[in-house]
């Protein structure tokens, strides 16, 4: 039996053709995820310089602080302006003067 015939027989076997690569992918992916998650946990444990940490906390923007900035804003006077589609004239939809709209459409 030649090598060519053995390879042909192995390629016809669906378990070897599809099953073995799938198992290798699953097992290899498991080990890969284990390594990446270990890197993540190691990075979390690293302590940074206390002065740098203090500077980072001072410059940190929180959701609550941003909410306090905009909570008194009035959002009742906003306008919904439709953006022009590629085949439309941009001047027609940007809230221009109605007389201009009448002259361009007629």
Buried (B, 14 or more C-beta within 10 A) or exposed (E): EEEEEEEEEEEEEEEEEEEEEEEEEEEEEEEEEEEEEEEEEEEEEEEEEEEEEEEEEEEEEEEEEEEEEEEEEEEEEEEEEEEEEEEEEEEBBEEEEEEEBEEEEE
